[in-house]
Amino acid sequence: MDMQHQHQSNPGLLARLKVALACFSKALSDGAFVNQVTPLLHGVPTTPAIPHVPPPPLPPPPAAVVPAKPSPEELQASALNLLALLQREGRLVDFLQDDVTSYSDADVGAAARIVHSGCRKVLLQSLSLEPVLKDSEGAAIQVPLGFDPQRIRLTGNVTGTPPFRGSLKHHGWIATSVKLPTLAASLDARILAPAEVEI
């Protein structure tokens, strides 16, 4: 095995002559062959060509995170939480549950002041409100084509197609931010006000 390997790595004169003639003939007709052989003639080591490996494909961009819509239970809890605040600060539920038809106007007015003060405090702390339309009430208004019916409600004799002209009866309200406290999961949102027992 070693002698055969040595014979292949040190070919004889006849074998070398055959390779030289073949190289001479190919060099006359093939320029690419000359470029391949020239470094060998000058003793420059050649490195095998590295195959081109395409870069791995880029990972797909992350999907946009869509905030989860609150469940009906969560929406109810938020509404009940606000109502509980209105009850705590302004006794709103007590006022609305009471039959005020038998009370005098003076009594109702006095109670309304207390309810108004407490409920207004909750409103200012929990919500930022702005008018839907900035004009003062009673101002002449033009309602354009394509108006948002959630923001503007038409009343009176509405005929034809926009634009409409009319008088602003109420500027509307829009909540620009909500700052309700987070309700602990252990609390029952349905309890608007606990029963009070004096000992």
Secondary structure, DSSP 4 states (H G I P E B T S, - for coil): -HHHHHHHHS--HHHHHHHHHHHHHHHHH-HHHHHHHHHHHTTPPP-PPPPP-PPPPPPPPPPP-PPPPPPHHHHHHHHHHHHHHHHHHH-HHHHHHS-GGGS-HHHHHHHHHHHHHHHHHHHHHHEEEE-SS-SPTT-EEEE-TT--TTT----SS--S-S-EEEE-S----EEEEE-PPPPPTTS-TT-SS------
